[in-house]
Amino acid sequence: MSDRGGVGVMDGDLVDRTEEEEVEEESTDCPDGDEVEFRELMDWIVLDVMNPKREEEGDAVASYNIRVDKVRDIVDGLVDTHTSIAGTNAEVRADKEALEFLMSQLDPKEVALLTKVLIEGRENKAKPKPKAAAAAPRQRVVGRPPAHNFSYGGISTRAQGMGGSYQQTDPISFWDDLASLAEMRERTFGGKGQLVPINTVVEAIKGYAQQSEWARDASGRFTVRPIQGATLPCSLRGYNLVATAETGSGKTMCFAVVAVCAVVPAVAKTQVLIMAHNRTLLDQLCEEMDKLCTSTGNQVRWAFADSKDRGGGRVDPTAHILLATAMQMRNAVRDIDLAYIRLIVADEVDDIFSQNDTDKVIQELIDQTTRRAGRRPQVMFFSATIGDDENDPEDRRLRMQLENCLGPAHIICKAERKDVAGMTHVFIACNSPQDKANVLPWLLTDPMLVGSAIVFCQRKKGTATSVESLIERDNDARRRLNKQEIQGEVGVDLLSGVQEFTAGAEITKDQRIKMMRRFKENKARVLVATDAVAKGIDVPNVTMVCQVELVKCVTEGKDAFSWLKTQNKALDQFRHRAGRTARSLQKGINVVLITPQEQRLAEEYVRILRVPPDNLRFIRAEDREQLRTYIQEAQL
């Protein structure tokens, strides 16, 4: 399918018919006419660079989908200061300042093609058919103030079973400090001159950091987050490690940077394996890896693996970094030479190991690599929720699985268990499921919703607050489903701008990207999903998370989540849901709809998480004015 912002799902789920029909009319001719929208030209340029053969599946399609999202974000970010960017090719050509800045953010191949087409001029072979006017996307909330008086959890680092071989390394504070670890990296991964130059890595990170508005100190230097500062020196020294830190704390960059640092670009072989626990998180990791690799001038190449019917294909054995779910990685490594593998990473490792026999799959992968390469690869595991309760059999089993894969000698980096930094919570007491259904339209429309929202539902269908029920309260969605519209008022009876996110095994990577793109581009303001995707969704514009029900373990009886066996596991899932907002120390609100009987458990959660009283409210659903004030202030 084409990449162009639509919804593509299967088996009766929502399909944007208008955008689906656009795919058939798409032309390979360059949209370089003076009156053509510049955004359309940029989409074509990225397509020509990333997928020149116009393949319909495989890595080229996936790479294009991820890169075009990145370029669209760059273009959209310029609109506030250079309105010409939202205009035609002729208007952009005349705005030399905007064009120069834009080119500084693009890949060299994109710059060369843009220069050829837009500056040097090219006859427009076939102007595209005029499109029907699209609805204006919801304005992106940018520059939201940081959350005050919040910080990430402190990190403890200890060596396990290493004795005198452990060389303690102080944490780094700035991304510039990576340069001081150059010799350490070369001893771990290869000789001088073979790896990506450390200065290139640092500059790539800075370019990425500037686009992503990372934190700086008073002098303008980009600061690392605690988990990054603690793990990077250990990783670049070659130690195996397991790291735990709260959601939104920057764990992805901990291993993405090390992956780039480990690669010998001149060797066209897979050297790093990165595994995710599900396809939604895999999509997110692919996007982040693409940004970082692109910032290196594409010296490092990446690919992803999935079954052919879900958007994958034959694995590219020349890609330096390979990403996949754990179970797909078992099949993917048949196509690569394990003798060159230096580093194996698993993200959200506790969820990976909760799947049947995946710990054995990873152990087998480590053993195969060791035999083929004649040395053991470095192994790194990350998660937001690795439990340490000696009385919890699941926690004890997980620790045994981790040690079996890491070996007896490894580093443990762990953040203290606490609330998501910058988070505000409001628990709304509702007397019945219907009360919950009644309050949702009011919560999820202007002016209550400042940016965008993610709504988590326990069930996909069958209740008044299921994913299916919420989707069907949006008349735009009903039209796409060829269902008759229902009467009512948006904000009272009806919802507006709702997008379902489905991540089942039958959904392809391309379809998941399309569903998420509608939300990221603000064409939909509300994303409705089940807990299957509570990890891996990272959208900067999300100012609110709404949990339709309180997460409860099986011991809590009625309406419990059957797959959560202990209160600690339920609390972890609560944190994962909430952590889709208030990321990177920005403000955000977690709205939880509870019954009066659930208030005791909710109070226990916030006690364990040490939520400050000023960032917590329990309010009845009928107290609308109090709710309005508190919820709006929490987002701005």
C-alpha positions as CSV (number, residue, x, y, z in Angstrom):
1,M,0.0,0.0,0.0
2,S,1.0,3.6,-0.4
3,D,2.4,5.5,2.5
4,R,-0.1,8.4,2.2
5,G,-1.8,9.2,5.4
6,G,-4.7,6.8,5.5
7,V,-6.0,3.9,7.5
8,G,-5.5,0.4,6.3
9,V,-6.7,-2.5,8.4
10,M,-8.3,-5.8,7.7
11,D,-11.4,-7.9,8.5
12,G,-14.0,-5.2,8.8
13,D,-11.9,-2.6,10.7
14,L,-11.8,1.0,9.6
15,V,-10.5,1.7,6.1
16,D,-10.2,5.2,4.7
17,R,-11.7,4.6,1.3
18,T,-10.8,8.0,-0.1
19,E,-7.1,7.7,0.6
20,E,-7.1,4.0,-0.4
21,E,-8.4,5.0,-3.9
22,E,-5.7,7.7,-4.1
23,V,-3.1,4.9,-4.2
24,E,-4.4,3.6,-7.5
25,E,-4.1,7.1,-9.1
26,E,-0.6,7.8,-7.9
27,S,1.9,8.7,-10.6
28,T,5.6,8.2,-10.8
29,D,6.0,11.5,-12.5
30,C,7.8,14.2,-10.5
31,P,5.3,16.8,-9.2
32,D,7.6,19.7,-9.9
33,G,5.1,22.2,-11.4
34,D,5.1,25.7,-9.9
35,E,1.5,25.4,-8.7
36,V,2.0,22.0,-7.1
37,E,2.1,21.9,-3.3
38,F,5.7,21.7,-2.0
39,R,4.8,19.0,0.5
40,E,3.8,16.7,-2.4
41,L,7.2,17.3,-4.1
42,M,9.0,16.4,-0.8
43,D,7.0,13.1,-0.5
44,W,8.1,12.3,-4.1
45,I,11.7,13.1,-3.4
46,V,11.8,10.8,-0.4
47,L,10.1,8.1,-2.4
48,D,12.6,8.4,-5.2
49,V,15.6,8.2,-2.8
50,M,14.3,5.5,-0.5
51,N,12.3,3.3,-3.0
52,P,13.4,4.2,-6.5
53,K,12.1,0.9,-7.9
54,R,8.6,1.5,-6.4
55,E,8.6,-1.8,-4.7
56,E,5.3,-2.7,-3.0
57,E,6.7,-4.6,0.0
58,G,9.9,-5.3,1.9
59,D,12.6,-3.1,3.4
60,A,12.4,-0.3,0.8
61,V,8.7,0.3,1.6
62,A,9.3,0.2,5.4
63,S,12.3,2.6,5.1
64,Y,10.3,5.0,3.0
65,N,7.3,5.0,5.4
66,I,9.6,5.9,8.3
67,R,11.7,8.4,6.5
68,V,8.8,10.3,4.9
69,D,7.3,10.7,8.4
70,K,10.5,12.3,9.5
71,V,10.7,14.6,6.6
72,R,7.1,15.7,7.0
73,D,7.9,16.6,10.6
74,I,10.8,18.7,9.5
75,V,8.7,20.5,6.9
76,D,5.8,21.0,9.3
77,G,8.2,22.4,11.9
78,L,9.2,25.2,9.5
79,V,5.7,26.4,8.8
80,D,5.5,28.7,11.9
81,T,8.5,30.7,10.9
82,H,8.3,30.3,7.1
83,T,4.7,30.1,5.8
84,S,5.9,29.6,2.3
85,I,6.7,26.0,3.2
86,A,3.0,25.3,3.3
87,G,2.6,26.7,-0.2
88,T,3.5,25.8,-3.7
89,N,6.9,24.9,-5.2
90,A,7.2,28.4,-6.7
91,E,6.7,30.0,-3.2
92,V,9.3,27.8,-1.6
93,R,11.8,28.4,-4.4
94,A,11.5,32.1,-3.7
95,D,12.1,31.8,0.0
96,K,15.8,31.1,0.0
97,E,16.2,31.3,3.8
98,A,13.6,28.6,4.4
99,L,15.0,26.4,1.6
100,E,18.5,26.7,2.9
101,F,17.5,25.6,6.4
102,L,15.3,22.8,5.1
103,M,18.3,21.4,3.1
104,S,20.5,21.5,6.2
105,Q,18.1,18.9,7.8
106,L,17.9,16.5,4.8
107,D,19.9,13.6,3.7
108,P,22.5,14.5,1.0
109,K,20.7,12.4,-1.6
110,E,17.5,14.3,-0.9
111,V,19.3,17.6,-1.1
112,A,20.8,16.7,-4.4
113,L,17.5,15.7,-5.9
114,L,15.6,18.7,-4.5
115,T,18.3,21.0,-5.9
116,K,18.0,19.4,-9.3
117,V,14.2,19.5,-9.4
118,L,13.4,22.7,-7.7
119,I,16.4,25.0,-8.3
120,E,17.8,23.9,-11.6
121,G,14.3,23.4,-13.0
122,R,12.7,20.5,-14.7
123,E,9.7,20.3,-17.0
124,N,6.7,19.0,-15.3
125,K,5.8,15.9,-17.4
126,A,2.4,15.5,-15.9
127,K,0.7,17.6,-13.4
128,P,-1.1,15.5,-10.8
129,K,-4.9,15.5,-10.8
130,P,-6.3,18.1,-8.4
131,K,-7.3,16.7,-5.1
132,A,-10.4,17.4,-3.1
133,A,-9.7,19.8,-0.3
134,A,-8.7,17.9,2.8
135,A,-9.9,18.8,6.3
136,A,-7.3,20.9,8.1
137,P,-5.3,18.8,10.6
138,R,-5.6,19.7,14.2
139,Q,-2.9,22.2,15.1
140,R,0.1,20.6,16.8
141,V,0.8,21.7,20.4
142,V,4.4,22.7,20.5
143,G,6.6,24.3,23.1
144,R,4.6,23.0,26.0
145,P,6.2,24.0,29.2
146,P,8.3,21.5,31.1
147,A,7.0,20.0,34.2
148,H,8.4,21.9,37.2
149,N,9.9,20.3,40.3
150,F,10.1,16.9,38.7
151,S,13.2,14.8,37.8
152,Y,13.9,11.3,36.7
153,G,14.5,8.6,39.2
154,G,18.1,8.2,40.5
155,I,20.1,5.3,39.0
156,S,21.9,2.7,41.0
157,T,24.7,0.7,39.2
158,R,26.2,-2.4,40.6
159,A,28.4,-5.2,39.2
160,Q,27.1,-8.8,39.5
161,G,29.6,-11.6,39.7
162,M,32.4,-9.6,38.2
163,G,34.9,-9.5,41.0
164,G,38.1,-7.7,40.2
165,S,37.4,-7.6,36.4
166,Y,34.9,-4.7,36.9
167,Q,36.4,-1.3,36.2
168,Q,34.0,1.4,37.5
169,T,33.3,4.3,35.1
170,D,31.8,7.5,36.1
171,P,28.4,8.4,34.4
172,I,28.5,11.0,31.6
173,S,26.5,14.2,31.8
174,F,26.5,15.5,28.2
175,W,26.4,13.9,24.8
176,D,29.7,15.6,24.0
177,D,31.2,13.4,26.7
178,L,30.9,10.4,24.4
179,A,34.1,11.6,22.7
180,S,36.0,10.8,26.0
181,L,34.9,7.1,25.6
182,A,36.5,6.7,22.1
183,E,39.4,4.6,23.2
184,M,37.2,2.4,25.4
185,R,34.9,1.8,22.5
186,E,37.7,0.9,20.2
187,R,39.0,-1.7,22.7
188,T,35.5,-3.2,22.8
189,F,34.4,-3.2,19.2
190,G,37.4,-2.8,16.9
191,G,40.6,-1.0,16.0
192,K,41.0,2.7,15.3
193,G,39.7,3.9,12.0
194,Q,37.3,0.9,11.5
195,L,34.3,2.2,13.4
196,V,32.1,5.2,12.7
197,P,34.2,8.1,13.9
198,I,33.1,9.1,17.4
199,N,32.8,12.7,16.4
200,T,30.4,11.7,13.6
201,V,28.3,9.8,16.2
202,V,28.3,12.8,18.5
203,E,27.3,15.2,15.7
204,A,24.6,12.8,14.6
205,I,23.2,12.7,18.1
206,K,23.2,16.5,18.3
207,G,21.4,16.8,15.0
208,Y,18.8,14.3,16.2
209,A,18.6,16.1,19.6
210,Q,18.0,19.5,17.9
211,Q,15.1,18.1,15.9
212,S,13.6,16.4,18.9
213,E,14.1,19.4,21.3
214,W,16.2,17.6,23.8
215,A,17.2,19.3,27.1
216,R,20.2,21.6,27.2
217,D,22.1,23.2,30.0
218,A,22.6,26.9,30.4
219,S,25.5,26.9,28.0
220,G,23.5,25.1,25.3
221,R,25.0,21.7,25.6
222,F,22.7,18.7,25.2
223,T,22.4,16.8,28.5
224,V,22.0,13.1,28.8
225,R,19.3,11.6,31.0
226,P,20.3,9.6,34.1
227,I,19.8,6.1,32.6
228,Q,21.8,7.2,29.5
229,G,24.6,8.6,31.5
230,A,24.8,5.5,33.6
231,T,24.6,2.8,30.9
232,L,26.6,4.3,28.0
233,P,30.1,4.0,29.7
234,C,29.3,0.4,30.8
235,S,28.0,-0.5,27.3
236,L,31.0,1.0,25.5
237,R,33.3,-0.9,27.8
238,G,31.7,-4.1,26.6
239,Y,29.9,-5.2,29.7
240,N,26.7,-7.2,29.5
241,L,23.9,-5.3,31.3
242,V,20.3,-5.1,32.3
243,A,18.8,-1.6,32.7
244,T,15.5,-0.6,34.2
245,A,14.1,3.0,34.2
246,E,10.7,4.6,34.0
247,T,8.8,5.0,30.7
248,G,9.8,8.1,28.7
249,S,13.3,8.2,30.4
250,G,15.3,7.7,27.2
251,K,16.1,4.0,27.2
252,T,15.9,3.6,23.5
253,M,18.9,5.9,22.9
254,C,20.9,3.9,25.4
255,F,21.1,1.0,23.0
256,A,20.6,2.8,19.7
257,V,23.7,4.9,20.2
258,V,25.7,1.8,21.3
259,A,24.5,-0.1,18.2
260,V,25.8,2.7,15.9
261,C,29.0,2.8,17.9
262,A,29.6,-0.9,17.5
263,V,29.2,-1.1,13.7
264,V,32.2,-1.4,11.2
265,P,30.6,0.3,8.2
266,A,33.0,-1.2,5.7
267,V,31.9,-4.7,6.6
268,A,28.5,-5.2,4.8
269,K,27.3,-7.8,7.2
270,T,24.7,-7.7,10.0
271,Q,26.6,-6.9,13.3
272,V,23.8,-5.9,15.7
273,L,20.5,-7.6,16.6
274,I,17.7,-5.6,18.3
275,M,14.5,-7.3,19.5
276,A,11.2,-5.8,20.6
277,H,8.4,-7.6,22.4
278,N,5.7,-6.7,19.8
279,R,5.3,-5.1,16.4
280,T,4.1,-1.8,17.8
281,L,7.3,-1.3,19.7
282,L,9.3,-2.6,16.7
283,D,7.8,0.2,14.6
284,Q,8.9,2.8,17.1
285,L,12.4,1.4,17.3
286,C,12.7,1.3,13.5
287,E,11.7,5.0,13.4
288,E,14.3,6.0,16.0
289,M,17.0,3.9,14.4
290,D,16.3,5.5,11.0
291,K,16.6,8.9,12.5
292,L,20.0,8.2,14.1
293,C,21.4,6.3,11.1
294,T,20.3,9.1,8.7
295,S,22.0,11.6,10.9
296,T,25.3,9.7,10.4
297,G,25.0,10.3,6.7
298,N,23.8,6.7,6.3
299,Q,27.2,5.2,7.1
300,V,25.2,2.7,9.1
301,R,22.4,0.8,7.5
302,W,19.4,-0.9,9.2
303,A,16.7,-3.3,8.3
304,F,13.7,-5.0,9.9
305,A,12.4,-8.5,9.7
306,D,8.8,-9.8,9.6
307,S,6.9,-12.4,7.7
308,K,6.2,-11.5,4.1
309,D,2.4,-11.3,4.6
310,R,2.9,-8.7,7.3
311,G,5.1,-6.3,5.4
312,G,8.4,-8.1,5.6
313,G,10.4,-10.2,3.2
314,R,13.8,-11.7,2.8
315,V,16.2,-10.2,5.3
316,D,18.9,-8.0,3.9
317,P,22.1,-9.7,5.1
318,T,24.2,-6.6,4.3
319,A,22.3,-4.3,6.8
320,H,24.5,-3.5,9.7
321,I,21.6,-3.5,12.3
322,L,18.6,-5.9,12.2
323,L,15.5,-5.3,14.2
324,A,12.7,-7.8,14.8
325,T,10.4,-9.2,17.4
326,A,12.0,-12.0,19.3
327,M,10.1,-14.8,17.6
328,Q,10.7,-13.3,14.1
329,M,14.4,-12.9,14.9
330,R,14.7,-16.7,15.3
331,N,13.6,-17.1,11.6
332,A,15.5,-14.0,10.4
333,V,18.9,-15.1,11.5
334,R,18.8,-18.0,9.0
335,D,19.5,-15.4,6.3
336,I,22.5,-13.7,8.0
337,D,26.1,-14.7,9.0
338,L,26.2,-14.9,12.8
339,A,30.0,-14.8,12.8
340,Y,29.8,-11.0,12.5
341,I,27.3,-10.4,15.4
342,R,28.8,-8.2,18.1
343,L,25.8,-7.0,20.1
344,I,22.4,-8.4,20.9
345,V,19.7,-6.2,22.5
346,A,16.2,-6.9,23.8
347,D,13.9,-4.0,24.7
348,E,11.1,-4.5,27.2
349,V,12.7,-7.8,28.0
350,D,10.3,-8.8,30.7
351,D,7.5,-8.8,28.2
352,I,9.6,-10.8,25.7
353,F,10.3,-13.4,28.4
354,S,6.7,-13.6,29.3
355,Q,6.0,-15.1,25.9
356,N,6.3,-18.9,25.5
357,D,9.9,-20.0,25.3
358,T,11.3,-16.7,24.1
359,D,14.1,-16.8,26.7
360,K,15.2,-20.1,25.2
361,V,15.1,-18.5,21.7
362,I,17.4,-15.7,22.9
363,Q,19.7,-18.1,24.7
364,E,19.9,-20.3,21.6
365,L,20.7,-17.2,19.5
366,I,23.5,-16.2,21.9
367,D,24.9,-19.7,21.8
368,Q,24.7,-20.0,18.0
369,T,26.5,-16.6,17.7
370,T,29.2,-17.7,20.2
371,R,29.9,-20.9,18.3
372,R,29.9,-19.2,14.9
373,A,32.0,-16.2,15.9
374,G,34.3,-17.9,18.3
375,R,33.4,-15.3,21.0
376,R,30.4,-14.4,23.0
377,P,28.4,-11.3,21.8
378,Q,27.7,-8.5,24.2
379,V,24.1,-8.7,25.5
380,M,22.0,-5.8,26.8
381,F,18.5,-5.9,28.2
382,F,16.2,-3.0,28.9
383,S,12.8,-2.5,30.4
384,A,10.6,0.0,32.3
385,T,9.4,-2.7,34.6
386,I,11.7,-5.5,35.8
387,G,10.3,-6.6,39.2
388,D,12.5,-7.4,42.2
389,D,10.0,-8.8,44.6
390,E,11.5,-11.9,46.3
391,N,8.0,-13.1,47.2
392,D,6.8,-12.9,43.6
393,P,7.4,-16.2,41.7
394,E,7.2,-14.4,38.3
395,D,9.9,-11.9,39.4
396,R,12.2,-14.7,40.6
397,R,11.7,-16.6,37.3
398,L,12.5,-13.5,35.3
399,R,15.7,-12.9,37.2
400,M,16.8,-16.5,36.5
401,Q,16.0,-16.1,32.8
402,L,18.0,-12.8,32.7
403,E,21.0,-14.4,34.3
404,N,20.9,-17.4,32.0
405,C,21.2,-15.1,29.0
406,L,23.5,-12.4,30.4
407,G,25.8,-14.8,32.1
408,P,26.8,-14.6,35.8
409,A,28.9,-11.5,35.2
410,H,26.9,-8.4,34.3
411,I,26.0,-4.9,35.3
412,I,22.6,-3.9,36.8
413,C,21.4,-0.3,36.3
414,K,18.2,0.4,38.0
415,A,16.1,3.5,38.6
416,E,14.1,3.8,41.7
417,R,10.4,2.9,41.2
418,K,8.4,6.1,41.1
419,D,5.7,7.9,39.1
420,V,6.4,9.1,35.6
421,A,8.2,12.5,35.9
422,G,5.9,15.4,35.0
423,M,2.7,13.4,35.4
424,T,-0.5,14.7,36.9
425,H,-3.3,12.3,37.8
426,V,-7.0,12.7,38.1
427,F,-9.3,9.8,39.1
428,I,-12.9,10.4,38.1
429,A,-15.5,8.5,40.1
430,C,-18.3,7.1,37.9
431,N,-21.2,5.1,39.3
432,S,-21.6,2.8,36.3
433,P,-20.1,1.9,32.9
434,Q,-22.8,4.2,31.3
435,D,-21.5,7.1,33.4
436,K,-18.1,6.5,32.0
437,A,-19.5,6.4,28.5
438,N,-21.3,9.7,29.1
439,V,-18.2,11.6,30.4
440,L,-15.9,10.5,27.6
441,P,-17.2,12.8,24.8
442,W,-16.9,15.8,27.2
443,L,-13.3,14.8,28.1
444,L,-12.1,14.2,24.6
445,T,-13.2,17.4,22.8
446,D,-12.3,21.1,22.9
447,P,-11.6,22.9,25.1
448,M,-10.9,20.0,27.5
449,L,-8.4,18.3,25.2
450,V,-5.5,20.7,24.5
451,G,-3.4,18.4,22.3
452,S,-4.1,14.8,21.5
453,A,-5.2,11.9,23.7
454,I,-4.7,8.1,23.9
455,V,-7.7,6.2,25.3
456,F,-7.0,2.7,26.7
457,C,-9.8,0.2,26.9
458,Q,-9.7,-3.2,28.5
459,R,-11.9,-4.8,25.8
460,K,-12.0,-4.4,22.0
461,K,-15.8,-4.9,21.9
462,G,-18.8,-6.0,23.9
463,T,-19.2,-3.2,26.4
464,A,-20.3,0.5,26.4
465,T,-16.6,1.5,26.9
466,S,-14.9,-0.9,24.5
467,V,-12.8,0.2,21.5
468,E,-15.5,-0.7,19.1
469,S,-18.2,1.3,21.0
470,L,-16.1,4.4,21.1
471,I,-15.3,4.2,17.4
472,E,-18.9,3.9,16.6
473,R,-19.7,7.2,18.4
474,D,-17.8,9.1,15.8
475,N,-19.9,9.8,12.7
476,D,-16.8,10.2,10.5
477,A,-15.8,6.7,11.5
478,R,-19.3,5.4,10.9
479,R,-19.3,6.8,7.3
480,R,-16.0,5.0,6.7
481,L,-17.6,1.8,7.9
482,N,-20.6,2.5,5.6
483,K,-22.9,2.7,8.7
484,Q,-25.7,5.1,9.1
485,E,-24.9,8.3,11.1
486,I,-26.4,8.7,14.6
487,Q,-28.0,11.8,16.0
488,G,-26.3,13.7,18.8
489,E,-23.9,16.5,19.6
490,V,-20.1,16.3,19.6
491,G,-18.9,16.6,23.2
492,V,-22.2,15.5,24.6
493,D,-23.2,12.3,22.9
494,L,-20.7,11.9,20.1
495,L,-16.9,11.8,19.7
496,S,-14.9,13.4,16.9
497,G,-11.5,12.7,15.3
498,V,-11.2,9.2,16.6
499,Q,-8.7,6.7,15.3
500,E,-8.5,3.0,16.2
501,F,-5.1,1.5,16.6
502,T,-5.0,-2.3,15.9
503,A,-1.8,-4.3,16.3
504,G,-2.9,-7.9,15.9
505,A,-0.9,-10.6,14.1
506,E,-3.0,-10.1,11.0
507,I,-2.0,-6.4,10.7
508,T,1.0,-5.5,8.5
509,K,3.7,-3.0,9.4
510,D,2.5,-0.7,6.6
511,Q,-1.0,-0.8,8.0
512,R,0.1,0.0,11.5
513,I,2.2,2.9,10.2
514,K,-0.8,4.3,8.3
515,M,-3.1,4.1,11.3
516,M,-0.5,5.8,13.5
517,R,0.3,8.4,10.9
518,R,-3.3,9.8,11.0
519,F,-2.8,10.4,14.7
520,K,0.8,11.8,14.5
521,E,-0.3,14.2,11.7
522,N,-3.2,15.4,13.9
523,K,-5.8,14.2,11.4
524,A,-7.2,12.3,14.4
525,R,-7.1,13.8,17.9
526,V,-8.0,10.6,19.8
527,L,-6.3,7.3,19.5
528,V,-8.3,4.4,20.9
529,A,-6.4,1.2,21.7
530,T,-6.2,-1.9,24.0
531,D,-3.4,-2.8,26.3
532,A,-1.7,-4.7,23.6
533,V,-0.1,-1.4,22.5
534,A,0.4,0.3,25.9
535,K,4.2,0.1,25.2
536,G,5.9,1.5,22.1
537,I,3.6,4.5,21.4
538,D,5.6,7.7,21.6
539,V,3.8,10.8,20.1
540,P,5.0,14.2,21.4
541,N,1.6,15.9,21.0
542,V,-0.1,13.6,23.5
543,T,-1.3,15.8,26.4
544,M,-3.7,13.3,27.9
545,V,-4.0,9.6,28.6
546,C,-7.5,8.3,29.5
547,Q,-7.8,4.9,31.1
548,V,-11.4,3.8,30.8
549,E,-11.0,1.4,33.7
550,L,-8.5,1.0,36.5
551,V,-5.9,-1.8,35.8
552,K,-6.5,-4.6,38.4
553,C,-4.8,-8.0,38.9
554,V,-6.8,-11.2,39.2
555,T,-6.9,-11.2,43.0
556,E,-9.1,-8.1,42.8
557,G,-12.0,-10.1,41.5
558,K,-14.6,-8.3,39.3
559,D,-13.4,-6.7,36.1
560,A,-9.8,-7.8,36.7
561,F,-7.3,-8.1,33.9
562,S,-6.9,-11.9,33.7
563,W,-3.3,-11.8,32.4
564,L,-2.1,-9.7,35.4
565,K,-1.4,-12.1,38.3
566,T,-0.1,-9.7,41.0
567,Q,-0.6,-6.2,42.1
568,N,2.9,-5.2,41.1
569,K,2.2,-6.4,37.6
570,A,-1.0,-4.4,37.5
571,L,0.8,-1.3,38.8
572,D,3.4,-1.7,36.1
573,Q,0.7,-1.8,33.4
574,F,-1.0,1.2,34.9
575,R,2.4,3.0,34.6
576,H,2.8,1.9,31.0
577,R,-0.6,3.2,30.0
578,A,0.0,6.6,31.8
579,G,3.5,6.9,30.4
580,R,2.2,7.7,26.9
581,T,2.0,11.3,28.0
582,A,4.3,13.5,30.2
583,R,7.3,12.1,28.3
584,S,10.7,13.8,28.5
585,L,9.7,15.8,31.6
586,Q,6.9,17.6,29.7
587,K,3.5,18.1,31.4
588,G,0.7,15.7,30.8
589,I,-2.4,14.3,32.6
590,N,-3.4,10.7,33.3
591,V,-7.2,10.5,33.6
592,V,-8.6,7.3,35.1
593,L,-12.3,6.5,35.2
594,I,-13.0,4.5,38.4
595,T,-16.0,3.2,40.4
596,P,-16.3,4.4,44.0
597,Q,-15.3,0.8,45.1
598,E,-12.0,1.2,43.3
599,Q,-10.8,4.3,45.1
600,R,-9.0,2.3,47.7
601,L,-6.9,0.5,45.2
602,A,-6.2,3.7,43.3
603,E,-5.0,5.4,46.5
604,E,-2.7,2.4,47.0
605,Y,-1.2,2.9,43.5
606,V,-0.5,6.5,44.0
607,R,1.0,5.8,47.5
608,I,3.4,3.2,46.0
609,L,4.3,5.6,43.2
610,R,4.8,8.5,45.6
611,V,2.7,10.9,43.6
612,P,2.9,14.4,45.1
613,P,-0.4,15.6,46.5
614,D,-0.4,18.7,44.3
615,N,-0.4,16.4,41.3
616,L,-3.3,14.2,42.3
617,R,-7.1,14.7,42.5
618,F,-10.1,12.4,43.1
619,I,-13.1,14.1,41.6
620,R,-16.7,13.0,41.0
621,A,-17.8,12.8,37.4
622,E,-20.7,15.4,38.0
623,D,-18.2,18.0,39.3
624,R,-17.5,19.2,35.7
625,E,-16.3,22.7,36.6
626,Q,-13.6,21.4,39.0
627,L,-12.6,18.8,36.5
628,R,-12.4,21.4,33.7
629,T,-10.0,23.6,35.6
630,Y,-7.7,20.9,36.8
631,I,-7.5,19.0,33.5
632,Q,-6.8,22.0,31.4
633,E,-4.1,23.4,33.7
634,A,-2.4,20.0,33.8
635,Q,-1.9,20.0,30.0
636,L,-0.5,23.5,29.7
